[in-house]
Amino acid sequence: MQKKKFSSQKIAPYLFVAPFVITFLVFSLYPFVSAVVMSFQQVNGFQDATFVGLKNYRTLFQDGDFYAALWNVARYTFWTLLILIPLPMLVAYVLNQKGIPFKGFFRSVYFVPVLTSSVIAGLIFRYAFSSEKTGVFNQWLSVLHIGPVDWLNSPHTAMFALVIIAVWRWLGTNMIYFLSGLQGISPELYESASMDGANSWQKFWFVTIPMLKPITIYVLTISIMAGFSLFNESYVYWGAQSPNNVGTTLVTLIYKAAFTNGNFGYSCTLGVALFVIVVVVNLIQTRIMGLFRD
């Protein structure tokens, strides 16, 4: 009986983790390995696959659309990081203060955009950024006797349109992350800082920000991944091909190569390149953040 009980206790952990392991192997590892293999092939359809060696990678490094897309997602990621880390942190800090009225209401209001479909939100903002005088943003500019502006066809205003929808959509999510981190900070730290004569700004800078470092690294990591994998908003704005590549992203190129051009091999090459870029960028940022270790 004891031997049977010991055996069941030994097997039980493997039974619990088996669903995750199977799911990971079938839906993550296998597709990834298959994509790497296909990146060295010319694949047209599901049956016709021809090994072409490094041809797809040579095409990648000569593809002007790839560099345009990489520049777009790099700029998009930079601006979203610049806004969607300090601003949600500040909002969370304010909403975490005692005596703030309707805190629950404001937390819900900030979080509501997250629940909205990215496609629906993209369509709404697409009409808001219309080049016509009746567009919402052009109507606002008309008050200042500016415009109308062709928002989605200019490189600078197109990036502004992408960043605005990102801020509107993800401010609430990042705020919740920082709010959870703030609520885990011991009040004794602030009391000690007050006893040492620290004002509100000094407590925020020397207590709050250092204690939020793990949350900040997490938000930074997922924001980089989200920035480089941008697709829905770009596709709703422009479809698979934006004018002069003003809104082309790496995932848009992957979609275009696979489902417009029918070149699944090159599409996988772009996917592998995207994976390598995201891994390298995240390794760099974690290395840099590690330099500020307490």
Buried (B, 14 or more C-beta within 10 A) or exposed (E): EEEEEEEEEEEEEEEEEEEEEEEEEEEEEEEBEEBBBBBBBBBBEEEEBEEBEEBBBEBBEEBEBBEBBBEBBBBBBEBBBEBBBEBBBEBBBEBBEEEEEEBEEBBEEBBEBBEEEBEEBBEBBBEBBBBEEEBEBBBEBEEEEEBBBBBBBBBEBBBBBBBBBBBBBBBBBBBBBBBEBBEEBEEEBBEEBEEEEBEEEEBBEBBBBEBBBEBBBEBBBBBBBBBBBBBBBBBBBBEBEBBEBBBBBBBBBBBBBBEEEEBBBBBBBBBBBBBEBBEEBBEEBEEEBEEEEE
